[in-house]
Structures are given as C-alpha cells and as structure tokens.
Amino acid sequence: MRNRWVGRSLTITVAAAFLLLVTTLTFSGAVASPPVPAAAAAQQRGRGARGGSSAPSEPTPRLPDGTVNLGRVPGEKGIWGLPYITNMGARNVVVGAPPAEPGTTRGSGQRGALAAIGSQQPFGGGEGSGGGGQRGGAASEPWVPFQPWAAAVYNYNSLNQSKYDPEGYCLPPGGPRLFATPYPMEIIQQPEHKRIIIIFEGGTHVWREIYMDGRAHASADAIKGQTWLGHSVGHWEGDTLVVDVVGFNEGTWLDYFGHPHTDQMHIIEKFTRPNKNTLHYEATIDDPGAYTKPWTVQWNIPWNGTAELQEYICQENNVYLNHLKDDFGEHVVDR
C-alpha cells in the first residue's frame, strides 16, 4: 500500500514539474515575442505570400544617409508579399472599429437578403468568390461612414457578389487596394532623383511614382488630372514615409467587396518598417463625395527575402469577361 502511494505521488510530482516547465517556456517565449496585430496575423493569399520566412527579423535596413530603406539591401533578393484583403470595412482593418463580439461566427446576425457576415470575413476567398453566400452590406459595417448613396451602391455590390468589380476587367486597383491585391510588390528609392518608385506585379502590372521634391499636386482641371492611381507627393516624418494622393478617377473600387469612391477622394498613406520583415501600411480615406468623414485602414505586409518580381499579364486569356452578363441577362462584352 505504501509503495502504491509513493508511486502515485511520484507520478503526480513528475507531471507537475513537466507542466511547470512547459508553462515557463511558453510565457518566456511570449515575453520575447510581442503579440502580432490581428491584421498582420491574417493568412496570406495568392503569390504575394509565397516562400515567406519564419526566421527572426533583422533590424530595419537604412540607406547610407540614415533614411529607412523600404526595399532591398544591395546584392539581395526580396519583395513585399501583399496580403489579400477583400473588405476594407472589416473590423480588423478599420482603425477604431469595435472588436467582434465573443462567439460571433460568420453568418450570424441579420437574416434575409443582407445577412450580416461582411464584417466577419475580412480576408480570403479567391477573386470572384467573395467567400460564398450573401454578404453584409452597409448595415454590417456601422463604423464605415457611408453617404446614403454610397451605402446603396455597396449594398448592390454585396447582393450581386461583386459581379462588376473593375479589377475583373483587368483595370488597376486604386487607392489602398493596391496594397491588398495578393501579388508581390517592390519599392525602389531614388533619393538622387527625389522620387520613390513602387512596382506591382499584380494589379495589371502597374507602378507608382511618388514625388519627393516638394512639388504641389497637379490641378484638378489639368490634363490627366484624374488618374487610376492618383498623383502622389511624399515626405519623411522621422522614420515614417507620408504620401499625399489626389486626382483619382471613379473607375475603381476600394476593395473587392465594392466600397465605392468619387473623384473627390484624398488619401494620406503612411509607410513604416519597424524591422526588416515587416512593412506597416496605413491609409486615411477622405472622400466627402461618398463618406461623411475620413476613416482609416491599416495592416502589415510581410517581407520575402527569397523572391523577385515575375511577369504577370492580367489581360491575357481573361475568359471571365466572355461569360459576364448584366442584370438583364445580356453579355457585357462582345464575345
């Protein structure tokens, strides 16, 4: 009896010691690695996430003059693997949006034509899928300050599952959607020319030029005063690149879910690189034509140090357009 009691006590003691060791290691790891924001922890979609590294991040690289280097270190490979963010109105994307209620799952909430699931599915799904099922529309995103007409347009895009998404026609994504289309991106700084070039493998293979020479924006009535990607001027505020963008046309959506905008849209972007493996992107959307006040979105973009840009031509064999029909059952394009 005594031997049985001793054996049982020894078993409990060993188990307790093991649990104590595991707990100690777990909490010491948590202290060493601070929690990642929800947007940064989202699963990456498409080629933008290819070959990501799980190694500890190195310090922020810098140019010879001390400016933060937002791109490659000379002699290395590397691209930014853009995430696939389908909904700019998602809780974990909009700054200041309330967190999801505990136990809330996709598909809960309102019933009927607009089931409130839009805010529960901010990421994922291939373009054209929308994640399946009905989406929430404006009612599921009270933190997005819609003008009435913009809410109605967003509801329409929700009901038809984004059938008329301009990017489906191989038109470029504008505004913050450029940084939420899941293909690689490269940033090239040219301080000697006082400009920064951003090259996007996806998004119809476009590029942006950010003028760093202190110039003003082109006037709204100037030739090409309205563009797909806007007119960008930037400056540094410490280690943060601040980019002011205006001059958009109305041919793009803010995201796949179909948040609209007008040609009054004014965007302030902020880029920071807290370490080598992370680019933090923030955009404040100020469009009095579509929204009652400015609102801000943000997420992290991971670094891939093993990849380079590849050729991607959206217009090649775009069979989607051959099958696309309007609300009256007629083909949108001549086949």
C-alpha positions in Angstrom: 0.0 0.0 0.0 2.8 2.4 0.9 4.7 1.6 -2.3 1.5 2.3 -4.3 1.1 5.6 -2.6 4.7 6.6 -3.1 4.5 5.6 -6.8 1.3 7.7 -7.3 2.9 10.7 -5.5 6.0 10.4 -7.7 3.8 10.4 -10.9 2.0 13.5 -9.8 5.2 15.3 -8.9 6.8 14.5 -12.3 3.6 15.6 -14.1 3.5 18.9 -12.1 7.2 19.5 -12.8 6.6 19.0 -16.6 3.6 21.3 -16.7 5.6 24.0 -14.8 8.4 23.7 -17.3 6.1 24.0 -20.3 4.3 27.0 -18.7 7.7 28.7 -18.0 8.9 28.2 -21.6 5.6 29.4 -23.0 5.4 32.6 -21.1 9.1 33.3 -21.6 8.5 33.0 -25.4 5.5 35.3 -25.1 7.6 37.9 -23.5 10.3 37.6 -26.1 7.8 37.8 -29.0 5.1 40.5 -28.6 1.6 39.7 -30.0 1.1 40.4 -33.7 -1.9 42.7 -34.6 -4.9 40.8 -36.0 -4.5 42.2 -39.5 -0.8 41.1 -39.6 -1.8 37.6 -38.5 -4.3 37.1 -41.3 -3.5 34.3 -43.7 -1.8 35.5 -46.9 -3.5 34.6 -50.2 -2.0 34.1 -53.7 1.5 34.6 -54.8 2.0 37.5 -52.5 2.7 35.1 -49.7 5.0 32.7 -51.5 8.1 31.5 -49.7 7.7 33.5 -46.5 10.4 33.3 -43.9 9.8 32.3 -40.3 13.3 33.3 -39.1 13.6 36.1 -36.5 13.5 39.5 -38.2 16.6 41.6 -38.6 16.8 45.4 -37.7 15.3 47.9 -40.1 17.7 48.5 -43.0 18.8 52.0 -43.9 20.2 53.9 -46.8 23.7 55.5 -46.4 22.2 58.8 -45.3 20.3 57.1 -42.5 16.9 57.1 -44.2 14.8 53.9 -43.7 15.3 51.6 -46.7 11.8 50.4 -47.7 13.2 47.9 -50.3 16.1 45.6 -50.8 19.6 45.8 -49.3 22.1 45.9 -52.3 23.0 42.5 -53.5 20.0 40.6 -52.1 16.7 39.4 -53.5 13.4 40.3 -51.9 9.8 41.5 -52.4 6.9 42.6 -50.3 4.2 39.8 -50.3 0.9 41.8 -50.4 -2.0 40.2 -48.5 -5.4 39.6 -50.0 -7.8 41.9 -48.1 -11.3 41.7 -49.7 -13.1 44.1 -47.4 -11.7 47.5 -46.3 -14.7 47.7 -43.9 -13.7 44.7 -41.9 -13.3 45.1 -38.1 -9.7 44.1 -38.0 -8.8 46.5 -40.9 -10.7 49.7 -40.0 -8.9 51.7 -37.3 -11.2 52.3 -34.3 -13.8 49.6 -35.3 -15.2 47.6 -32.4 -13.8 44.1 -31.9 -16.0 41.2 -32.9 -18.3 40.0 -30.1 -17.2 36.8 -28.4 -18.7 33.7 -30.0 -19.7 35.6 -33.2 -19.2 33.5 -36.3 -19.6 34.0 -39.9 -23.2 34.1 -41.0 -24.7 35.2 -37.7 -26.7 38.3 -37.2 -29.2 39.7 -39.6 -31.3 37.4 -41.8 -32.8 38.0 -45.2 -31.2 39.4 -48.4 -28.3 41.1 -46.5 -27.1 38.6 -43.9 -24.6 40.3 -41.7 -21.5 38.4 -42.5 -19.4 41.0 -44.3 -17.6 42.2 -41.1 -16.9 38.6 -40.1 -15.0 37.7 -43.3 -12.5 40.4 -43.9 -9.9 38.2 -45.7 -9.8 35.3 -48.0 -11.5 33.8 -50.9 -10.3 34.0 -54.5 -11.3 37.0 -56.6 -14.7 36.3 -57.9 -15.7 34.1 -55.0 -16.4 36.7 -52.3 -16.3 33.9 -49.8 -19.7 32.5 -50.9 -23.2 33.3 -49.7 -24.7 36.7 -49.1 -22.7 39.5 -47.6 -23.5 42.0 -45.0 -23.6 45.3 -46.9 -23.5 48.7 -45.2 -25.7 47.6 -42.3 -23.0 45.2 -41.1 -20.4 48.0 -41.1 -21.8 50.9 -39.0 -18.2 52.1 -38.3 -17.8 53.0 -42.1 -19.2 56.5 -42.5 -21.2 55.9 -45.7 -23.1 58.7 -47.5 -26.6 57.2 -48.3 -25.9 56.7 -52.0 -22.6 55.1 -51.3 -24.3 52.7 -48.9 -26.9 51.8 -51.6 -24.1 51.1 -54.1 -22.2 49.0 -51.6 -25.4 47.0 -50.9 -25.9 46.4 -54.6 -22.3 45.2 -55.0 -22.9 42.9 -52.0 -26.1 41.4 -53.4 -24.6 40.6 -56.8 -21.4 39.2 -55.3 -19.2 41.9 -56.8 -20.1 40.8 -60.3 -19.0 44.1 -61.8 -15.7 44.5 -60.0 -13.5 46.7 -62.2 -10.4 44.6 -61.4 -12.2 41.7 -63.1 -11.9 43.7 -66.3 -8.1 43.9 -65.8 -8.4 47.6 -64.7 -6.0 48.6 -62.0 -6.9 48.6 -58.3 -6.7 52.2 -56.9 -6.1 53.7 -53.5 -5.3 51.3 -50.7 -6.4 48.3 -52.7 -3.1 48.4 -54.5 -1.6 47.1 -51.2 -4.3 44.5 -50.7 -4.1 42.6 -54.0 -2.1 39.4 -53.4 0.9 39.7 -55.6 4.4 40.8 -54.9 5.5 44.5 -54.8 8.8 46.2 -54.8 9.8 49.6 -53.6 12.7 51.4 -55.2 14.1 54.6 -53.6 16.0 57.1 -55.7 17.0 59.9 -53.4 19.3 61.3 -56.0 16.2 61.8 -58.2 14.0 62.8 -55.3 11.4 60.1 -56.0 10.3 56.7 -54.9 9.0 54.0 -57.4 6.6 51.2 -56.4 6.2 48.3 -58.8 3.3 45.9 -58.5 3.5 42.5 -60.1 -0.3 42.2 -59.9 -2.9 44.9 -60.2 -2.5 44.8 -64.0 1.3 45.2 -63.6 1.3 48.9 -62.8 3.7 51.2 -61.0 3.5 54.4 -58.9 5.9 57.3 -58.8 6.0 59.2 -55.5 7.5 62.7 -56.0 9.8 63.7 -53.1 10.9 67.0 -54.4 8.3 69.2 -52.6 6.1 69.8 -55.6 2.4 70.6 -55.3 -0.3 68.4 -56.8 -1.5 68.9 -60.3 -4.6 71.0 -60.5 -7.9 69.1 -60.9 -8.6 70.6 -64.3 -5.2 69.8 -65.7 -4.7 67.4 -68.5 -4.7 63.9 -66.9 -5.6 65.5 -63.7 -7.7 62.4 -62.9 -5.9 59.0 -63.0 -6.4 55.4 -61.9 -3.6 55.5 -59.2 -3.7 59.2 -58.3 -1.0 61.8 -58.1 1.4 61.1 -55.2 3.7 63.5 -53.3 5.6 62.4 -50.3 7.9 63.4 -47.4 9.5 61.8 -44.4 8.3 62.4 -40.8 11.1 60.8 -38.9 11.1 57.1 -40.0 7.6 57.3 -41.5 7.1 58.0 -45.2 3.9 60.1 -45.6 2.3 60.2 -49.0 -0.5 62.5 -50.1 -2.6 61.2 -53.0 -5.3 63.0 -55.0 -6.5 63.1 -58.6 -8.3 59.8 -58.7 -10.9 58.9 -61.4 -14.0 57.0 -60.4 -13.2 53.8 -62.3 -12.0 51.7 -59.3 -13.4 50.3 -56.1 -11.7 50.5 -52.7 -11.8 46.7 -52.5 -13.3 43.5 -53.9 -16.4 43.8 -51.7 -17.2 47.0 -53.6 -16.8 50.1 -51.3 -17.2 53.0 -53.8 -15.4 56.3 -54.0 -15.6 59.5 -56.0 -13.1 61.8 -57.8 -13.0 63.8 -54.6 -11.1 61.1 -52.8 -8.0 62.2 -51.0 -5.7 59.6 -49.3 -2.9 60.1 -46.8 -0.7 57.0 -46.7 1.9 56.2 -44.0 4.6 53.6 -44.5 6.8 52.4 -41.7 9.3 49.5 -41.5 9.7 48.6 -37.8 12.0 45.7 -38.7 13.3 44.1 -41.9 10.5 41.6 -42.2 7.6 44.0 -41.7 6.1 46.9 -43.6 3.2 48.6 -41.8 0.7 50.4 -44.1 -1.9 52.9 -43.1 -4.3 54.9 -45.3 -6.8 57.6 -44.3 -9.6 57.8 -46.8 -11.1 61.3 -47.1 -13.8 61.4 -49.7 -16.7 63.8 -48.9 -18.5 62.7 -52.1 -19.0 59.2 -50.7 -18.4 59.3 -46.9 -19.4 61.7 -44.2 -16.0 61.8 -42.6 -12.4 60.4 -43.1 -11.8 56.8 -42.0 -8.5 54.9 -41.7 -7.5 51.3 -42.6 -4.2 49.6 -41.7 -2.4 46.2 -42.0 1.1 44.7 -42.1 2.9 43.4 -45.2 5.5 40.7 -44.9 8.9 40.6 -46.5 10.0 37.7 -48.6 13.8 37.7 -49.0 14.0 34.8 -51.5 11.7 36.0 -54.3 11.8 38.5 -57.2 9.1 40.0 -59.4 7.8 37.9 -62.3 5.9 38.8 -65.4 2.1 38.9 -65.0 -0.3 40.0 -67.7 -3.9 40.3 -66.5 -5.3 40.8 -70.0 -4.0 37.5 -71.3 -6.8 35.0 -71.7 -9.3 36.7 -69.4 -12.2 34.3 -70.0 -14.2 35.8 -67.2 -15.5 38.6 -69.4 -16.7 36.1 -72.0 -19.3 34.8 -69.6 -20.2 38.0 -67.7 -23.8 39.1 -68.2 -25.6 42.3 -66.9 -28.7 42.4 -64.8 -30.8 41.9 -67.9 -29.1 38.7 -69.0 -27.1 40.3 -71.8 -23.4 39.8 -72.3 -21.4 42.7 -71.0 -18.8 42.5 -73.7 -19.0 41.3 -77.3 -17.6 37.8 -77.4 
